[in-house]
Every structure is written in structure tokens, then in C-alpha cells.
Amino acid sequence: MKLYHNPRCRKSREALKLLEEKGLQPELVLYMKEPILPDDLSALLRKLKMEAGELVRTGEKVWKEEFADKELTDDEIVLAMIEYPQLMERPILETDGKAIVGRPPEKVLELV
């Protein structure tokens, strides 16, 4: 079980706390510090059953300034999320070939 986690994000911290309260200790993927590889992010999107654009935090300043007015392929969006990891929605819990975005944080409990 992996939790794609940003310790600075309140929703991410809340999801981690919920998992810990269930006695679970997920492996933390600190993607803001250590970038995810493109193939890994693409595989995660398949587990989420999402298109790349659905995982983007479109309210982020960098998205509005750099990408919002462009027609991007899924591969280009994946690369944008790797270059600017703050664009990736979080938290994400990945387990047993499945994944879910923890928005709201309680959604992570659906996989455990």
C-alpha cells in the first residue's frame, strides 16, 4: 500500500491519519521531493481509471500560467505533473492494482 503524500497538504495529512487510525502504515511516496517516473505516473492513472487531465489541480498558478490555454496530450500532461508535482491531485492511495484519490480524505478507506 502506497500513499502519494504531500505533508504540507491538509487533506493528505488527514488521509494518512485515517489510515493510521485503522492500524495501517502505508509506504509514503513523497512525490514533491522525489519525482515520479513518467511510466509510473501513467500506470497510476490506469489504476485510478482517469485521464491525465482529470488528476491535474487546474487552480494552481503554474497550470493557469503555463498550460491552461494549450491543447495537451495525456503524455504532455503527465510530463507537466512530473515537472511541477504540485499539479497532481492528492492524496492518492494505491493498493492491490487499484488506486483512489482521497478527496475527501475518507475516500482512501474505500480501498482498505
C-alpha positions in Angstrom: 0.0 0.0 0.0 1.4 3.4 -1.1 0.1 6.8 -0.2 1.2 9.6 -2.6 1.6 12.2 0.1 2.4 15.8 0.5 3.0 16.6 4.2 2.2 20.3 3.6 -1.4 19.4 2.3 -4.1 19.2 5.0 -6.1 16.7 3.0 -3.1 14.5 2.6 -2.3 14.6 6.3 -6.0 13.8 7.1 -5.9 10.8 4.8 -2.7 9.5 6.5 -4.2 10.0 9.9 -7.3 8.0 8.9 -5.2 5.1 7.7 -3.0 5.1 10.8 -6.2 5.1 13.0 -7.1 1.8 11.2 -3.7 0.4 12.1 -2.3 0.8 8.6 1.2 2.1 7.8 1.3 2.9 4.1 4.5 3.4 2.3 4.7 7.2 1.8 5.6 8.4 -1.7 6.8 12.0 -1.2 6.4 12.9 -4.8 7.1 16.6 -4.1 10.7 15.7 -3.1 11.3 12.7 -5.4 9.7 12.9 -8.8 7.6 10.1 -10.1 8.8 8.5 -13.3 6.5 9.0 -16.3 5.8 5.3 -16.7 4.9 5.1 -13.0 2.5 8.0 -13.2 0.9 6.6 -16.3 0.4 3.3 -14.6 -1.0 5.1 -11.6 -3.5 6.8 -13.9 -4.6 3.5 -15.3 -5.2 2.2 -11.7 -7.2 5.3 -11.0 -9.1 4.8 -14.2 -8.5 8.5 -15.0 -7.2 10.5 -17.9 -4.2 12.7 -17.1 -6.2 15.9 -17.2 -8.5 14.6 -14.5 -5.7 14.4 -12.0 -4.5 18.0 -12.5 -5.1 20.7 -10.0 -6.2 23.3 -12.5 -6.5 26.0 -9.9 -2.7 26.0 -9.4 -0.9 29.2 -10.6 1.6 27.3 -12.7 -1.2 25.5 -14.6 -3.0 28.7 -15.3 0.1 30.4 -16.5 1.8 27.6 -18.4 -0.7 25.1 -19.6 -4.4 26.2 -19.3 -4.6 27.7 -22.8 -2.8 24.8 -24.5 -4.1 21.6 -26.1 -2.0 19.0 -24.4 -1.8 15.2 -24.9 -2.1 12.9 -21.9 1.7 12.3 -22.2 2.4 16.1 -22.1 0.1 16.4 -19.1 2.0 13.6 -17.3 5.3 15.3 -18.0 3.8 18.6 -16.7 2.8 16.9 -13.4 6.3 15.5 -13.1 8.0 18.8 -13.8 5.5 20.6 -11.5 4.4 18.0 -8.9 2.1 20.4 -7.1 -0.2 20.0 -10.1 -1.0 16.4 -9.1 -4.2 16.0 -7.0 -3.5 14.4 -3.7 -3.6 12.3 -1.7 -3.7 9.1 -3.7 -3.8 5.6 -2.1 -2.6 2.8 -4.3 -3.1 -0.9 -3.3 -3.5 -4.3 -5.0 -3.7 -2.9 -8.5 -6.2 -0.2 -7.6 -5.9 3.4 -6.6 -8.2 6.2 -5.4 -7.8 10.0 -4.9 -8.5 10.9 -1.3 -10.9 13.8 -1.9 -12.4 13.9 0.6 -9.8 12.1 2.7 -12.3 9.5 3.8 -12.3 8.1 0.3 -9.0 6.3 1.0 -10.9 4.0 3.3 -12.7 2.6 0.3 -9.6 0.6 -0.6 -8.8 -0.8 2.8 
